[in-house]
Amino acid sequence: MGLVEITARLRAAERAAGRAEGAVTLIAVSKIQPAERVLAVLDQGQRVFGENYVQEAAGKWPAWRQAYPGVDLHMIGPLQTNKAKVAVELFDAIHTVDRPSLAEKLARLAQGRGTSPQLFVQVNTGAEPQKAGVLPEQLDDFVAACRMMDLPVAGLMCIPPEAEAPGPHFALLRDMAGRNGLAGLSMGMSADFEAAVAAGATHIRVGSAIFGDRVKPPAAG
């Protein structure tokens, strides 16, 4: 498929939903992709990328950012609290704030640095026991607690259960964001991003449809 086709599909989805062109940010998920594929997408002009592993991102993006100014880097995988310091220095946005201990760590780092990445709270909309994220019934209190710590919560993120239609999960996330006064909606991936755009997504996360299938297992970290 590739970046050109995915971008065309995104623009068509925006039009179909009555949304302005460019209303939705395409995050190209570059985790575990060979360098030549990522560099090819950078050469095509893409500047917003998503990574799942702090260690992997730290090993490649500082150099690539020197060569390609203007890159916006998003953390979209689970974040271990002991890697939060590196993460806040490396990423422009973190989409996986999912527990009080991580929020408290990010708040301490933000106070010490005087700045913070943009933050999204991950919501486990399907209440799946194996999946990270704040449960829907706990979301309002968690957002309030983050705000009490002066964390810049920009929006919510979800990954719907694989076996379920994504639409109701996208609608649930949109409704939770609305009642909490949050504009950001990080939802939708390669297989379902058009539905996410129709439901109000502000960020979609697309990997294999842009880069092709991953060719090696995840690295630690």
BALOBA-1460 file (C-alpha; in Angstrom, 3 decimals):
// residues 221
<rec num="1" residu="m" x="0.000" y="0.000" z="0.000"/>
<rec num="2" residu="g" x="2.244" y="2.823" z="1.187"/>
<rec num="3" residu="l" x="2.149" y="6.383" z="2.462"/>
<rec num="4" residu="v" x="0.601" y="7.950" z="-0.655"/>
<rec num="5" residu="e" x="-2.392" y="5.596" z="-0.670"/>
<rec num="6" residu="i" x="-2.942" y="5.811" z="3.078"/>
<rec num="7" residu="t" x="-2.820" y="9.608" z="2.941"/>
<rec num="8" residu="a" x="-5.323" y="9.597" z="0.059"/>
<rec num="9" residu="r" x="-7.646" y="7.318" z="2.037"/>
<rec num="10" residu="l" x="-7.331" y="9.585" z="5.070"/>
<rec num="11" residu="r" x="-8.206" y="12.680" z="3.050"/>
<rec num="12" residu="a" x="-11.214" y="10.822" z="1.569"/>
<rec num="13" residu="a" x="-12.334" y="9.769" z="5.055"/>
<rec num="14" residu="e" x="-12.093" y="13.370" z="6.258"/>
<rec num="15" residu="r" x="-14.245" y="14.534" z="3.344"/>
<rec num="16" residu="a" x="-16.797" y="11.774" z="3.903"/>
<rec num="17" residu="a" x="-17.085" y="12.780" z="7.562"/>
<rec num="18" residu="g" x="-17.493" y="16.463" z="6.687"/>
<rec num="19" residu="r" x="-14.203" y="17.328" z="8.346"/>
<rec num="20" residu="a" x="-11.543" y="19.741" z="7.168"/>
<rec num="21" residu="e" x="-8.590" y="18.392" z="5.223"/>
<rec num="22" residu="g" x="-5.734" y="17.848" z="7.658"/>
<rec num="23" residu="a" x="-8.024" y="17.656" z="10.690"/>
<rec num="24" residu="v" x="-6.613" y="14.207" z="11.477"/>
<rec num="25" residu="t" x="-2.913" y="13.640" z="12.158"/>
<rec num="26" residu="l" x="-1.434" y="10.516" z="10.581"/>
<rec num="27" residu="i" x="1.069" y="8.857" z="12.921"/>
<rec num="28" residu="a" x="3.307" y="6.500" z="10.926"/>
<rec num="29" residu="v" x="4.093" y="3.647" z="13.319"/>
<rec num="30" residu="s" x="7.736" y="2.846" z="12.655"/>
<rec num="31" residu="k" x="8.431" y="0.370" z="15.464"/>
<rec num="32" residu="i" x="10.594" y="-2.612" z="14.471"/>
<rec num="33" residu="q" x="10.798" y="-1.444" z="10.862"/>
<rec num="34" residu="p" x="14.057" y="-1.604" z="8.898"/>
<rec num="35" residu="a" x="15.822" y="1.728" z="8.700"/>
<rec num="36" residu="e" x="15.573" y="1.875" z="4.919"/>
<rec num="37" residu="r" x="11.778" y="1.735" z="5.061"/>
<rec num="38" residu="v" x="11.541" y="4.512" z="7.645"/>
<rec num="39" residu="l" x="14.001" y="6.699" z="5.768"/>
<rec num="40" residu="a" x="12.020" y="6.189" z="2.560"/>
<rec num="41" residu="v" x="8.869" y="7.457" z="4.286"/>
<rec num="42" residu="l" x="10.805" y="10.395" z="5.715"/>
<rec num="43" residu="d" x="12.002" y="11.159" z="2.196"/>
<rec num="44" residu="q" x="8.352" y="11.234" z="1.087"/>
<rec num="45" residu="g" x="7.720" y="14.044" z="3.555"/>
<rec num="46" residu="q" x="6.089" y="12.257" z="6.499"/>
<rec num="47" residu="r" x="7.125" y="13.896" z="9.773"/>
<rec num="48" residu="v" x="4.881" y="12.359" z="12.475"/>
<rec num="49" residu="f" x="5.989" y="8.940" z="13.722"/>
<rec num="50" residu="g" x="5.014" y="6.549" z="16.476"/>
<rec num="51" residu="e" x="7.214" y="4.175" z="18.459"/>
<rec num="52" residu="n" x="6.386" y="1.486" z="21.030"/>
<rec num="53" residu="y" x="9.743" y="0.989" z="22.716"/>
<rec num="54" residu="v" x="11.797" y="3.696" z="24.402"/>
<rec num="55" residu="q" x="15.095" y="1.890" z="23.906"/>
<rec num="56" residu="e" x="14.504" y="1.322" z="20.202"/>
<rec num="57" residu="a" x="13.414" y="4.906" z="19.607"/>
<rec num="58" residu="a" x="16.378" y="6.305" z="21.519"/>
<rec num="59" residu="g" x="18.724" y="4.284" z="19.352"/>
<rec num="60" residu="k" x="17.595" y="5.693" z="16.030"/>
<rec num="61" residu="w" x="15.585" y="8.910" z="16.214"/>
<rec num="62" residu="p" x="18.150" y="11.398" z="17.566"/>
<rec num="63" residu="a" x="20.287" y="10.922" z="14.434"/>
<rec num="64" residu="w" x="17.315" y="10.870" z="12.079"/>
<rec num="65" residu="r" x="15.974" y="14.071" z="13.590"/>
<rec num="66" residu="q" x="19.267" y="15.756" z="12.825"/>
<rec num="67" residu="a" x="18.914" y="14.709" z="9.187"/>
<rec num="68" residu="y" x="15.156" y="15.391" z="8.921"/>
<rec num="69" residu="p" x="14.116" y="18.530" z="10.840"/>
<rec num="70" residu="g" x="10.555" y="18.861" z="12.038"/>
<rec num="71" residu="v" x="9.911" y="15.289" z="13.152"/>
<rec num="72" residu="d" x="7.146" y="14.910" z="15.751"/>
<rec num="73" residu="l" x="7.675" y="11.696" z="17.731"/>
<rec num="74" residu="h" x="4.866" y="9.935" z="19.601"/>
<rec num="75" residu="m" x="5.154" y="7.195" z="22.228"/>
<rec num="76" residu="i" x="2.287" y="4.770" z="21.563"/>
<rec num="77" residu="g" x="3.403" y="1.665" z="23.491"/>
<rec num="78" residu="p" x="3.259" y="0.830" z="27.187"/>
<rec num="79" residu="l" x="5.639" y="3.037" z="29.155"/>
<rec num="80" residu="q" x="7.540" y="1.611" z="32.089"/>
<rec num="81" residu="t" x="7.847" y="4.102" z="34.920"/>
<rec num="82" residu="n" x="11.632" y="3.609" z="35.096"/>
<rec num="83" residu="k" x="11.915" y="4.736" z="31.457"/>
<rec num="84" residu="a" x="9.748" y="7.811" z="31.831"/>
<rec num="85" residu="k" x="12.701" y="10.202" z="32.140"/>
<rec num="86" residu="v" x="14.165" y="9.130" z="28.810"/>
<rec num="87" residu="a" x="10.696" y="9.174" z="27.260"/>
<rec num="88" residu="v" x="9.882" y="12.758" z="28.193"/>
<rec num="89" residu="e" x="13.187" y="13.909" z="26.734"/>
<rec num="90" residu="l" x="12.689" y="11.969" z="23.495"/>
<rec num="91" residu="f" x="8.983" y="12.151" z="22.676"/>
<rec num="92" residu="d" x="6.737" y="15.062" z="21.785"/>
<rec num="93" residu="a" x="3.626" y="13.145" z="22.854"/>
<rec num="94" residu="i" x="2.895" y="10.109" z="25.033"/>
<rec num="95" residu="h" x="-0.356" y="8.275" z="24.256"/>
<rec num="96" residu="t" x="-0.202" y="5.654" z="27.006"/>
<rec num="97" residu="v" x="-0.673" y="7.328" z="30.381"/>
<rec num="98" residu="d" x="-2.535" y="4.486" z="32.066"/>
<rec num="99" residu="r" x="-1.946" y="4.392" z="35.844"/>
<rec num="100" residu="p" x="-1.417" y="6.690" z="38.817"/>
<rec num="101" residu="s" x="2.246" y="5.763" z="39.359"/>
<rec num="102" residu="l" x="3.125" y="6.780" z="35.802"/>
<rec num="103" residu="a" x="1.124" y="10.004" z="36.045"/>
<rec num="104" residu="e" x="2.909" y="10.902" z="39.292"/>
<rec num="105" residu="k" x="6.306" y="10.220" z="37.715"/>
<rec num="106" residu="l" x="5.467" y="12.310" z="34.655"/>
<rec num="107" residu="a" x="4.260" y="15.129" z="36.906"/>
<rec num="108" residu="r" x="7.525" y="15.160" z="38.859"/>
<rec num="109" residu="l" x="9.528" y="15.189" z="35.630"/>
<rec num="110" residu="a" x="7.381" y="17.987" z="34.179"/>
<rec num="111" residu="q" x="7.871" y="20.099" z="37.292"/>
<rec num="112" residu="g" x="11.622" y="19.571" z="37.160"/>
<rec num="113" residu="r" x="11.904" y="20.302" z="33.438"/>
<rec num="114" residu="g" x="9.344" y="23.065" z="33.258"/>
<rec num="115" residu="t" x="7.744" y="21.360" z="30.282"/>
<rec num="116" residu="s" x="6.009" y="18.131" z="29.339"/>
<rec num="117" residu="p" x="5.158" y="16.158" z="26.221"/>
<rec num="118" residu="q" x="1.534" y="16.236" z="25.147"/>
<rec num="119" residu="l" x="-0.254" y="13.490" z="27.082"/>
<rec num="120" residu="f" x="-3.089" y="11.126" z="26.206"/>
<rec num="121" residu="v" x="-4.756" y="8.819" z="28.725"/>
<rec num="122" residu="q" x="-5.088" y="5.254" z="27.464"/>
<rec num="123" residu="v" x="-8.551" y="3.826" z="28.117"/>
<rec num="124" residu="n" x="-9.229" y="0.081" z="28.160"/>
<rec num="125" residu="t" x="-12.627" y="0.464" z="26.503"/>
<rec num="126" residu="g" x="-13.155" y="-3.292" z="26.290"/>
<rec num="127" residu="a" x="-12.114" y="-3.925" z="29.916"/>
<rec num="128" residu="e" x="-9.711" y="-6.583" z="28.628"/>
<rec num="129" residu="p" x="-7.659" y="-8.048" z="31.491"/>
<rec num="130" residu="q" x="-4.542" y="-8.482" z="29.350"/>
<rec num="131" residu="k" x="-4.582" y="-4.912" z="28.041"/>
<rec num="132" residu="a" x="-3.267" y="-1.719" z="29.629"/>
<rec num="133" residu="g" x="-5.455" y="1.303" z="30.147"/>
<rec num="134" residu="v" x="-7.738" y="3.003" z="32.608"/>
<rec num="135" residu="l" x="-11.152" y="1.362" z="32.886"/>
<rec num="136" residu="p" x="-14.007" y="3.522" z="31.557"/>
<rec num="137" residu="e" x="-15.680" y="3.818" z="34.954"/>
<rec num="138" residu="q" x="-12.419" y="5.109" z="36.463"/>
<rec num="139" residu="l" x="-11.563" y="7.532" z="33.676"/>
<rec num="140" residu="d" x="-13.173" y="10.713" z="34.998"/>
<rec num="141" residu="d" x="-11.443" y="10.429" z="38.377"/>
<rec num="142" residu="f" x="-8.115" y="9.642" z="36.725"/>
<rec num="143" residu="v" x="-8.283" y="12.676" z="34.436"/>
<rec num="144" residu="a" x="-9.186" y="14.850" z="37.414"/>
<rec num="145" residu="a" x="-6.197" y="13.490" z="39.343"/>
<rec num="146" residu="c" x="-3.882" y="14.217" z="36.409"/>
<rec num="147" residu="r" x="-5.162" y="17.774" z="36.249"/>
<rec num="148" residu="m" x="-4.574" y="18.207" z="39.975"/>
<rec num="149" residu="m" x="-0.921" y="17.382" z="39.215"/>
<rec num="150" residu="d" x="-0.885" y="20.012" z="36.414"/>
<rec num="151" residu="l" x="-0.355" y="17.371" z="33.758"/>
<rec num="152" residu="p" x="-1.230" y="18.615" z="30.253"/>
<rec num="153" residu="v" x="-3.777" y="15.953" z="29.316"/>
<rec num="154" residu="a" x="-4.664" y="16.584" z="25.678"/>
<rec num="155" residu="g" x="-6.932" y="13.640" z="24.994"/>
<rec num="156" residu="l" x="-7.696" y="9.943" z="25.210"/>
<rec num="157" residu="m" x="-6.416" y="6.868" z="23.389"/>
<rec num="158" residu="c" x="-7.885" y="3.396" z="22.883"/>
<rec num="159" residu="i" x="-7.216" y="0.097" z="21.115"/>
<rec num="160" residu="p" x="-10.537" y="-1.705" z="20.619"/>
<rec num="161" residu="p" x="-10.729" y="-5.481" z="21.182"/>
<rec num="162" residu="e" x="-9.732" y="-7.370" z="18.048"/>
<rec num="163" residu="a" x="-12.864" y="-9.531" z="18.051"/>
<rec num="164" residu="e" x="-15.318" y="-6.631" z="18.318"/>
<rec num="165" residu="a" x="-16.536" y="-3.944" z="15.952"/>
<rec num="166" residu="p" x="-14.460" y="-0.835" z="16.655"/>
<rec num="167" residu="g" x="-17.226" y="1.719" z="16.139"/>
<rec num="168" residu="p" x="-18.838" y="1.483" z="19.593"/>
<rec num="169" residu="h" x="-15.416" y="1.762" z="21.248"/>
<rec num="170" residu="f" x="-14.579" y="4.853" z="19.216"/>
<rec num="171" residu="a" x="-17.938" y="6.389" z="20.166"/>
<rec num="172" residu="l" x="-17.357" y="5.578" z="23.838"/>
<rec num="173" residu="l" x="-13.932" y="7.232" z="23.753"/>
<rec num="174" residu="r" x="-15.374" y="10.304" z="22.020"/>
<rec num="175" residu="d" x="-18.112" y="10.623" z="24.634"/>
<rec num="176" residu="m" x="-15.670" y="10.251" z="27.539"/>
<rec num="177" residu="a" x="-13.377" y="12.878" z="26.029"/>
<rec num="178" residu="g" x="-16.271" y="15.244" z="25.506"/>
<rec num="179" residu="r" x="-17.513" y="15.133" z="29.064"/>
<rec num="180" residu="n" x="-13.972" y="15.727" z="30.318"/>
<rec num="181" residu="g" x="-13.359" y="18.663" z="28.008"/>
<rec num="182" residu="l" x="-10.626" y="16.879" z="26.040"/>
<rec num="183" residu="a" x="-10.180" y="17.538" z="22.329"/>
<rec num="184" residu="g" x="-7.688" y="14.806" z="21.416"/>
<rec num="185" residu="l" x="-8.815" y="11.357" z="20.260"/>
<rec num="186" residu="s" x="-6.024" y="8.916" z="19.405"/>
<rec num="187" residu="m" x="-7.869" y="6.003" z="17.833"/>
<rec num="188" residu="g" x="-7.870" y="3.979" z="14.641"/>
<rec num="189" residu="m" x="-5.184" y="1.827" z="13.062"/>
<rec num="190" residu="s" x="-4.492" y="0.249" z="9.666"/>
<rec num="191" residu="a" x="-7.679" y="-1.842" z="9.574"/>
<rec num="192" residu="d" x="-10.181" y="0.628" z="10.983"/>
<rec num="193" residu="f" x="-8.943" y="4.193" z="10.684"/>
<rec num="194" residu="e" x="-11.752" y="5.339" z="8.372"/>
<rec num="195" residu="a" x="-14.289" y="4.413" z="11.059"/>
<rec num="196" residu="a" x="-12.186" y="6.283" z="13.611"/>
<rec num="197" residu="v" x="-12.117" y="9.405" z="11.435"/>
<rec num="198" residu="a" x="-15.912" y="9.236" z="11.095"/>
<rec num="199" residu="a" x="-16.152" y="9.021" z="14.904"/>
<rec num="200" residu="g" x="-13.975" y="12.092" z="15.440"/>
<rec num="201" residu="a" x="-10.386" y="10.849" z="15.693"/>
<rec num="202" residu="t" x="-7.734" y="13.546" z="15.800"/>
<rec num="203" residu="h" x="-4.817" y="11.089" z="15.530"/>
<rec num="204" residu="i" x="-4.688" y="7.723" z="13.751"/>
<rec num="205" residu="r" x="-1.852" y="5.216" z="14.134"/>
<rec num="206" residu="v" x="-0.922" y="3.333" z="10.953"/>
<rec num="207" residu="g" x="2.069" y="1.031" z="10.633"/>
<rec num="208" residu="s" x="2.030" y="-2.024" z="8.395"/>
<rec num="209" residu="a" x="-0.193" y="-0.419" z="5.757"/>
<rec num="210" residu="i" x="2.508" y="2.224" z="5.262"/>
<rec num="211" residu="f" x="5.728" y="0.281" z="5.835"/>
<rec num="212" residu="g" x="4.776" y="-3.320" z="5.116"/>
<rec num="213" residu="d" x="4.857" y="-6.260" z="7.513"/>
<rec num="214" residu="r" x="7.427" y="-6.129" z="10.292"/>
<rec num="215" residu="v" x="10.384" y="-8.361" z="9.737"/>
<rec num="216" residu="k" x="11.730" y="-9.135" z="13.207"/>
<rec num="217" residu="p" x="10.369" y="-9.582" z="16.751"/>
<rec num="218" residu="p" x="10.157" y="-6.709" z="19.235"/>
<rec num="219" residu="a" x="13.284" y="-5.617" z="21.028"/>
<rec num="220" residu="a" x="13.261" y="-5.400" z="24.791"/>
<rec num="221" residu="g" x="12.283" y="-2.065" z="26.293"/>
